[in-house]
Amino acid sequence: MSRRLAIARRELASLSTEKTIVLALLIQLVVAAFSSFLVVGLTTLYDPSSVDGGGVTVGVSGDATDDLLDAVATQQSVNARVYGTPEDARDAFRAGAVDALAIATHEDGRIAVDVTAPDSSLRKTLIVVQLRETLETLERQERRERAQYLDRDLAPLPPDVDASPYFGFSYTVLLPLLLFLPTFISGSTAVDTLTEEIERGTLELLRVAPVSLRDIVDGKGLAMAVLAPVQAGAWILLLTANGIEVANVGPLLVVVTALTLVLVGTAVLLALVVPNRQRAQLLYSLGVLAVFAVAAFLPEHPATTVARLAIGSATETTFLLVAGYAVVGVLVTVAVRATVDRVDAEGL
C-alpha cells in the first residue's frame, strides 16, 4: 500500500508542472469563488430575459394592433410605438427609430403577427426573447377570450412559473459544470500520464523497482480518483460561501467519486490498449461524449440528479441512481484491476 501511496503522491506533485491542468483548476476556482458575481453575467447568456433594463422598443401596426398592445402592456421591458400604416412602421425600423417591427393583422379569424428583428446585432438575442414572451402572452390572452367559442380542447399551455433565472442557472448549469469537470479532467489526465509513461519507456523503468503494474496503475488511478471529489468539495464550499446553498453534499460527492472511478478506469484501459497519447485522448473524449449522450435515456440524467440533490428535492429514483453509480464505479474498478493483472502477466 505504501508503494501505491508513494506513486500517488508523485503523480499529484507532477500535476503542478502541467500548465493545462493548473489553468483548468484555476478557471474552476475562479468560477466557484466568485460565483455570486459571475452567475449574473452568465445568466444573461443562459436566459437573456433575466436582465432588467435596456428595454426594447417595437414598432406596431396593423388592424390587430389593439390586441398586441394589450400583450405589450404586460411586459416591463417592451415598449410599443404605434404607426398608422405598416409602411410607416417599416420606415421607422429602417431609420433605427425602433428596435423591432411587429405587424399584427386578422387573418381568417386568427391574429397573425409578422415580426422583423435586426439581421445581426448583439441585441438581437435579447430582442427576440422579449418579443417571444410578448407573443406567448398574446396567445394566452386569446386562448382565455376565445375558450367559450371553441368546440374542441386545445393542448394545454405550460403554467406560468415565477422563478428566479439565477436559481435555475446556479443549480442546473453552474453546479453540474463544477462537479463534472473534475471527473472529466481526472480521466483525461490518467490517459495522458499512462500513455506518456509508455511512449517514453519510463513505465518499464518504474517496473524495475519492486512494484507491479497494478501498483503503478493503482497509484496513478488513486491520485486522479481522489483529486476530483476533493475539488468538488472545495467548489461546494465556495458556492455556499457565495450564498448558493447546496443540500445532500454526501450523495453529491458519492456521484462525483463514482463517475470519477468509471472515467479513470476507462482511461486506464484505453491507455493500455491504445498506448498512443493522441489516439487515446481522442477515443477518451469521444467516449465521454457518447456516455453523456446515452445517459439521457436514464430515468434521470446525471445533471438532473445533481440538481435534484443540490436543491433538496431528490426522489427515490434519484437515490437509487446514486447507489447505481456507486455500484458501477466499484465494478469498473474491479474489472480494470483484473485486466491490469492479466496484462502484467502477459507482458505489456
Beta strands, then each sheet from edge to edge (+ up, - down):
strand 1: 56-61
strand 2: 78-82
strand 3: 100-107
strand 4: 110-116
sheet 1: 2+ 1+ 3+ 4-
end
